Amino acid sequence: MNTFKELTTLSHIEKLIEKNPLAFLYISQPNCSVCHGLQPQIERILANFPKIKAYKVDAYKVPEIAGRFHIFTAPVLLLFVNGKEYIREARIVQTELFNQKITRIYNNMTDSNRQR
């Protein structure tokens, strides 16, 4: 299983969200036990969705991310579709519900691309 690629600047984050139709951010902090425990579960879920470009961001290394995306806790999971935020989960994440939300959006995106 691939681990998330790490982004270290706000400009890289914004470019990747703009450039990728499906972009995912996993925002964490180094001393957050929930962050470290949840990340492998989310990576396993996202492994089923190859068109989603997934990245992680350490909020301590990129402190301006908190203001840019209105983040008050960690972890925060953000899914962007064509540059717009579609999913936001924070702190305690129900992985099955998260998987259902991702599946619904992913299927809608990939089905609409097939019809074109």
Number of C-alpha atoms within 10 A of each C-alpha: 8 10 14 19 13 15 18 16 15 15 10 11 20 12 11 19 22 16 12 16 16 25 23 22 22 26 26 23 18 12 9 13 12 15 20 14 10 17 19 15 11 18 16 13 16 21 14 11 15 10 15 19 19 23 17 20 24 19 21 15 13 15 14 14 18 14 9 10 11 9 15 11 14 21 26 23 20 19 23 20 19 15 17 14 15 14 15 13 15 17 16 12 16 11 13 10 10 16 14 11 13 19 16 10 16 18 12 11 16 11 11 10 9 7 6 5
